[in-house]
Amino acid sequence: MSSSAPRDFADLRAELELPSRERTDEFPADVMAEAERLSAIEPSAPLDLTDIAFVTIDPPGAMDLDQAVHLERVSDRIRVRYAIADLGSVIELGGPVDVEARRRGQTIYLPDGRVPLHPPVLSEGSLSLLPDQLRSAAVWTIDVDADGRIGEARVERALVRSVARLDYAAVQADADGGRLHSSIEALPELGRARYAARLADGAIELALPAQEVVADGVSWRIRIEPRTQADAWNAEVSLLTGMAAARMMLDAGVGLLRTLPEPDRRDVAEFMSLAAQLGVSVADGDTPGQVLASLDMTRPESIALATGATKLLRGAGYQSFDGAPPQEPSHAGIGGYYSHVTAPLRRLVDRFGTQVCLAISAGHDVPGPLREALPQAVDAMGASDHIASRAYREAIDLVEAWVMDQHQADTFDAVVTRDADGDRPAEVMVVDPPVLSDCRGDGLQAGSRVRVRPAVVDIAARQVDYVTVPHS
């Protein structure tokens, strides 16, 4: 394929059997008709919490706002109120919107647009927690002790109204300037305490810089999107809610869990050996999560070690249960039991998990049709996770090939992120542009800096391979 080929993602969409960019928001006629009807339903709930100043924190421009938060200091604790878009109050099990959502599983994101789980009239309209709008929500109330431990937790349907739509960069700037919105003034303290508690319980967080495809005029480029402290603090609110939900479901003997097996001992030993090889300090008794938490991700050896740690986090999935819990119910990455319940506009499983918890918290039996839907949700999530993963990875691979197609005669600074292993070549991350791919040649030891040039650029195969070149 020549460098003049169209720079779009049409072929990838076709391979994944996703609609074209022009038809992204199209749904079957019966689904759209029901969505329009549901969007006209006035919000209602037994509890009125509109006097609480909830705020949302999302990427700029986002319209599908699943969560709104309010933090309050109560004695030596922080009381978390987390309002989640209440899809179960309007979407009927077995109805056209529900059936289509089960087919889709989750919103799929591509650089040129997303393929939504629900019709936008719902997910970006009547069910989204947009500012200054009356909404029905599933509101979690969770007390967190000073040491970050989760105390009493409950969830109930309530009317809410968000008072502000914030984004991560603005929250970070406000935190740095000591002017956080009063509703999230305690967010840094809460986030740090919860992270420390999870690390103590063995959580393993990679914190690798994320590659992101962004538009660059009429073309595309890749950038590294650093994770701000505000991102991490806000994620802790979602994680603690998912952990409270999982505990509630396990106590009741019915629900849906997000699970990840504990890492194999040999993989842990290999990780610790790699840390020593790279000169990373490891204290006696440190867990892999504690080692990773100590890393400076601007250093090449840190990137190499975090990349090597991906072997510790394999086998994530969803498991439903009705009676006995799964054999391996915990999530090694999170550091405990965990369930997805905070993003129902974008993930099918969150709506079902929320409905289960609402019934349990109210002291009601979980309805039979909802119990029967849980295994179907697991199947839908497994299939859609595969598509979402491919969409993300292959879009990046394609843009890497487009970028390097213009630089086949150039050389680049790179960091070795993985040693060669048998027939598998080493892996490098080119510093600028930030491209991650296989490499062959000399001096390819994890954590080392090398100079490389593209050896293979195959746009059709979405592949770029490198070879080392001597430093000049």
C-alpha positions in Angstrom: 0.0 0.0 0.0 1.4 3.4 -0.9 1.9 6.3 1.4 -0.9 8.1 -0.6 -3.6 5.7 0.5 -6.5 7.2 2.4 -5.8 7.7 6.1 -8.9 6.4 7.7 -10.1 3.4 9.7 -12.7 2.1 7.3 -10.9 -1.2 6.8 -10.5 -1.8 10.5 -14.2 -1.0 11.1 -15.1 -3.6 8.4 -12.8 -6.2 9.9 -14.4 -5.8 13.3 -17.9 -5.7 11.8 -18.5 -2.3 13.1 -20.6 0.4 11.3 -18.9 3.0 9.2 -18.1 6.4 10.7 -21.1 7.9 8.9 -23.5 5.3 10.4 -22.0 5.1 13.9 -25.2 6.3 15.7 -27.6 4.2 13.7 -29.7 1.6 15.5 -32.5 -0.6 14.4 -35.8 1.1 14.0 -37.5 -0.6 16.9 -34.5 0.3 19.2 -34.7 4.0 18.2 -38.4 4.1 18.6 -38.2 2.7 22.2 -35.2 5.0 23.0 -37.3 8.0 22.0 -40.1 6.8 24.2 -37.8 6.2 27.1 -36.1 9.5 26.8 -39.4 11.3 27.4 -40.0 9.6 30.8 -39.7 12.1 33.6 -37.1 11.2 36.2 -38.5 9.8 39.5 -37.1 8.2 42.6 -38.2 7.6 46.2 -35.4 9.8 47.6 -34.6 13.4 46.8 -30.9 14.3 47.0 -31.0 17.4 44.8 -29.7 19.5 47.7 -26.3 17.7 47.4 -23.9 19.5 45.1 -22.8 16.6 42.9 -20.1 17.2 40.2 -18.9 15.2 37.3 -15.3 14.7 36.2 -14.8 13.5 32.6 -12.7 14.2 29.6 -13.4 17.5 27.8 -16.4 17.3 25.5 -17.8 14.0 26.9 -21.5 13.8 26.9 -22.2 10.3 28.2 -21.7 11.2 31.9 -22.1 8.0 34.0 -21.0 9.3 37.5 -21.2 12.3 39.7 -19.4 12.6 43.0 -19.8 14.5 46.3 -17.3 14.1 49.2 -18.0 15.1 52.8 -15.8 15.0 55.9 -17.7 13.3 58.8 -15.6 13.1 61.9 -12.4 11.2 61.0 -14.0 9.7 57.9 -14.8 10.8 54.4 -18.3 10.1 53.2 -18.4 9.3 49.5 -21.6 9.8 47.6 -21.4 8.5 44.1 -24.3 9.0 41.8 -24.5 6.5 38.9 -26.8 7.0 35.9 -29.8 4.8 36.6 -30.5 3.0 33.4 -32.4 0.2 35.1 -35.2 2.7 36.1 -36.2 3.0 32.5 -34.7 0.3 30.3 -36.9 -2.8 30.4 -35.3 -6.2 30.5 -36.1 -8.0 27.2 -37.1 -4.7 25.5 -35.5 -3.6 22.2 -32.9 -1.3 23.8 -31.9 -4.0 26.3 -31.6 -6.7 23.6 -29.5 -4.4 21.4 -27.3 -3.5 24.3 -26.7 -7.2 25.1 -25.7 -7.7 21.4 -23.2 -4.8 21.6 -21.8 -5.3 25.1 -20.0 -2.0 25.4 -19.2 1.2 23.6 -16.3 0.7 21.2 -13.8 3.5 20.8 -11.9 4.3 17.6 -9.9 7.4 16.8 -12.5 8.6 14.3 -15.5 8.1 16.6 -17.1 5.6 19.0 -19.7 3.0 18.4 -22.1 3.6 21.3 -23.7 0.9 23.5 -27.0 2.8 23.6 -28.7 5.3 21.3 -27.3 8.8 22.0 -30.7 10.2 22.8 -30.4 8.1 26.0 -26.6 7.9 26.7 -25.8 11.5 25.8 -29.3 12.9 26.6 -32.0 11.9 29.1 -29.9 9.3 31.1 -26.6 11.3 31.2 -25.8 13.2 34.4 -25.4 16.4 32.5 -25.1 19.6 34.6 -28.2 21.4 35.9 -30.5 18.5 34.9 -32.8 16.5 37.1 -31.9 12.9 36.9 -32.7 9.6 38.5 -29.5 7.9 39.8 -28.3 5.0 41.8 -26.5 6.8 44.7 -23.8 5.0 46.6 -23.0 6.2 50.1 -19.7 4.8 51.4 -17.8 5.8 54.4 -14.0 5.6 54.1 -11.8 5.6 57.3 -8.7 7.7 57.6 -6.5 4.6 56.7 -8.4 4.2 53.5 -10.5 1.2 54.6 -14.1 0.9 53.3 -16.7 1.0 56.0 -20.5 0.9 55.7 -21.9 1.1 52.1 -25.4 1.3 50.7 -27.0 2.2 47.3 -30.4 3.6 46.7 -32.4 5.3 44.0 -32.6 9.1 44.3 -33.2 12.2 42.3 -30.0 14.2 41.8 -28.7 17.3 40.0 -25.1 17.8 39.0 -24.0 21.4 39.6 -20.7 21.4 37.6 -19.0 19.5 34.8 -15.3 19.3 35.5 -12.5 17.7 33.5 -9.3 16.0 34.7 -6.9 18.8 33.7 -9.0 21.5 35.4 -9.3 19.4 38.6 -5.5 18.9 38.6 -4.9 22.6 38.1 -7.3 23.4 40.9 -5.6 20.9 43.2 -2.2 22.4 42.4 -3.6 25.8 43.1 -5.4 24.9 46.3 -8.8 25.8 44.9 -10.6 22.5 44.4 -14.4 22.7 44.2 -15.9 22.3 47.6 -17.6 19.0 46.6 -14.3 17.3 45.9 -12.0 19.2 48.4 -11.2 15.8 50.0 -10.4 14.0 46.7 -6.6 14.1 47.0 -6.7 12.8 50.6 -9.2 10.1 49.7 -7.4 9.0 46.5 -4.0 8.7 48.3 -5.5 6.8 51.3 -7.4 4.3 49.1 -4.4 3.7 46.8 -2.2 3.0 49.9 -4.8 0.6 51.3 -5.0 -1.3 48.0 -1.2 -1.5 47.7 -1.1 -2.9 51.2 -3.6 -5.6 50.1 -1.4 -6.6 47.1 -2.8 -4.5 44.3 -0.7 -4.4 41.1 -0.9 -1.2 39.1 1.2 -0.8 36.0 0.9 3.0 35.5 2.4 2.7 32.0 2.0 5.9 29.9 -0.9 5.3 27.5 -0.6 5.6 23.8 -3.4 7.7 22.2 -4.3 8.4 18.6 -5.2 12.0 17.9 -6.1 13.9 14.8 -3.3 15.9 13.2 -4.9 18.0 10.5 -6.1 15.6 7.8 -4.0 12.8 9.2 -3.3 11.2 12.6 -0.5 10.9 15.1 0.3 9.1 18.3 0.9 10.8 21.6 1.7 9.6 25.1 -1.1 10.7 27.4 0.3 11.1 31.0 -1.9 10.1 33.8 -2.4 13.0 36.2 -2.9 12.7 39.9 -6.5 13.8 39.4 -7.1 10.9 37.1 -5.8 8.5 39.7 -7.7 10.1 42.6 -11.0 10.0 40.6 -10.3 6.4 39.6 -10.1 5.5 43.3 -13.7 6.6 43.8 -14.9 4.3 41.1 -12.7 1.4 42.4 -13.9 1.7 45.9 -17.5 1.7 44.7 -16.9 -1.4 42.6 -15.2 -3.1 45.6 -18.2 -2.2 47.9 -20.5 -3.6 45.2 -18.6 -6.9 44.9 -18.6 -7.4 48.7 -22.4 -6.7 48.8 -23.0 -9.3 46.0 -20.8 -11.9 47.6 -22.6 -11.5 50.9 -25.9 -11.9 49.2 -24.8 -14.9 47.0 -25.7 -13.4 43.6 -24.1 -11.0 41.2 -21.3 -10.3 38.7 -17.6 -9.9 39.4 -14.7 -8.6 37.4 -11.9 -11.1 38.2 -8.2 -11.5 37.6 -6.1 -14.5 39.0 -3.2 -14.0 41.3 0.1 -13.9 39.3 2.0 -17.1 39.0 4.9 -17.3 41.5 7.4 -17.9 38.7 6.2 -14.7 37.0 6.6 -12.8 40.3 10.1 -14.2 40.7 11.0 -13.2 37.1 9.6 -9.7 37.7 11.7 -9.2 40.9 14.8 -10.5 39.0 14.2 -8.0 36.2 13.9 -5.2 38.8 17.3 -6.2 40.2 18.7 -6.4 36.7 17.5 -2.9 36.0 18.9 -1.5 39.2 15.5 -0.8 40.7 15.5 -0.8 44.5 13.4 -3.5 46.1 13.0 -3.8 49.9 12.5 -7.0 51.7 8.8 -7.9 51.7 7.9 -5.6 48.9 5.1 -6.7 46.7 5.2 -6.2 42.9 2.6 -3.5 43.3 4.8 -1.6 45.8 7.8 -1.9 43.5 5.7 -0.5 40.6 4.4 2.3 42.8 7.9 3.5 43.5 8.9 3.9 39.9 9.7 7.1 38.1 8.0 6.6 34.7 10.2 9.1 33.0 13.2 6.7 33.4 13.7 4.0 30.7 14.3 1.2 33.3 11.0 2.0 34.9 9.1 1.7 31.5 10.9 -1.6 30.9 10.0 -3.0 34.3 6.4 -1.9 34.0 6.2 -3.4 30.6 7.6 -6.7 32.0 4.9 -6.6 34.8 2.1 -7.1 32.2 2.8 -10.8 32.6 1.5 -10.6 36.1 -1.9 -9.4 35.0 -3.3 -12.1 32.6 -6.6 -13.7 32.5 -9.1 -10.9 33.4 -12.7 -11.8 32.9 -16.3 -11.5 34.2 -18.0 -14.2 36.3 -21.6 -14.4 37.3 -22.8 -16.4 40.3 -26.1 -17.3 41.9 -25.4 -19.3 45.0 -21.8 -20.3 45.5 -19.2 -17.7 44.5 -16.6 -18.3 41.8 -13.6 -20.4 42.7 -11.3 -17.4 42.2 -13.5 -14.3 43.0 -10.8 -11.7 43.5 -9.0 -9.2 41.2 -5.3 -9.2 41.6 -4.8 -5.8 39.9 -7.3 -4.1 42.2 -6.3 -5.9 45.4 -9.6 -7.5 46.4 -13.1 -8.3 45.2 -14.4 -6.1 42.5 -17.4 -5.5 40.2 -18.1 -3.1 37.4 -21.0 -0.9 38.4 -20.0 2.7 37.7 -20.2 3.0 33.8 -23.6 1.7 32.7 -23.9 4.1 29.8 -20.8 2.5 28.3 -20.8 -1.1 29.6 -23.7 -3.5 29.7 -22.5 -5.3 32.8 -22.7 -2.2 35.0 -26.4 -1.8 34.5 -27.1 -5.4 35.7 -24.6 -5.1 38.6 -26.2 -1.9 39.8 -29.7 -3.4 39.6 -28.5 -6.4 41.7 -27.0 -4.1 44.3 -30.1 -1.9 44.5 -32.3 -4.9 45.2 -29.8 -6.3 47.8 -29.4 -2.9 49.6 -33.2 -2.4 49.8 -33.6 -5.9 51.3 -35.4 -7.3 48.3 -34.9 -10.5 46.4 -33.1 -10.1 43.1 -35.8 -10.6 40.4 -35.7 -13.8 38.5 -35.4 -12.2 35.0 -32.4 -10.2 36.3 -30.7 -13.3 37.7 -31.2 -15.1 34.4 -29.6 -12.2 32.5 -26.3 -12.3 34.4 -24.7 -15.1 32.5 -25.7 -13.5 29.2 -24.0 -10.3 30.4 -20.8 -12.2 31.0 -20.9 -13.7 27.4 -21.7 -10.2 25.9 -18.8 -8.6 27.8 -16.3 -11.3 26.8 -17.1 -10.9 23.1 -17.1 -7.1 23.2 -13.9 -6.9 25.3 -12.2 -8.8 22.4 -13.5 -6.3 19.9 -12.6 -3.3 22.1 -9.1 -4.5 22.6 -8.5 -5.1 18.9 -10.0 -1.7 18.0 -7.6 0.0 20.4 -4.4 -1.9 19.6 -4.8 -2.2 15.9 -5.8 1.5 15.4 -2.5 2.3 17.2 -0.6 -0.2 15.0 -2.1 1.3 11.9 -1.2 4.9 12.8 2.3 3.7 13.8 2.7 2.3 10.3 1.3 5.5 8.7 3.8 7.6 10.7 6.8 5.5 10.0 6.0 5.2 6.3 7.1 8.8 6.1 10.4 8.1 8.0 11.8 4.9 6.6 15.2 6.5 6.1 15.4 8.1 9.5 16.8 6.9 12.8 15.3 7.3 16.3 16.1 7.2 19.9 14.4 4.3 21.7 14.1 2.5 25.0 14.3 -1.3 25.2 11.1 -2.4 27.0 11.5 -6.2 26.6 14.4 -8.5 26.1 14.5 -11.0 23.2 13.2 -14.4 24.3 13.9 -17.4 21.9 12.4 -16.6 18.6 10.6 -13.6 20.0 12.5 -10.4 19.2 13.1 -7.6 21.7 10.6 -4.8 22.0 11.4 -1.1 21.9 9.6 2.2 22.5 10.6 4.9 20.2 10.8 8.1 22.1 9.4 10.5 19.5 7.1 9.6 17.9 6.0 7.3 20.7 5.9 4.0 18.9 6.1 0.5 20.5 7.2 -2.4 18.4 9.6 -5.3 17.8 13.3 -4.8 17.2 16.3 -6.9 16.3 20.0 -6.1 16.6 22.7 -5.5 19.2 22.5 -4.0 22.7 18.9 -4.9 23.2 18.8 -5.3 27.0 15.7 -4.2 28.8 16.0 -0.6 30.1 18.8 0.3 27.8 18.7 3.2 25.3 19.4 2.4 21.6 19.2 4.0 18.2 16.9 2.3 15.7 15.5 2.6 12.2 12.5 1.1 10.6 13.3 -2.2 8.9 9.8 -3.2 7.9 6.8 -0.8 7.4 3.8 -2.7 6.2 0.6 -0.6 6.3 -1.6 -3.4 5.1 -0.4 -5.7 7.9 -0.3 -2.7 10.4 3.3 -3.7 11.3 6.5 -1.8 12.0 9.7 -3.6 12.9 13.0 -2.0 13.8 16.7 -2.8 13.7 19.4 -1.2 15.8 22.0 1.2 14.3 25.3 2.3 15.8 25.2 5.6 17.7 26.9 8.3 15.7 
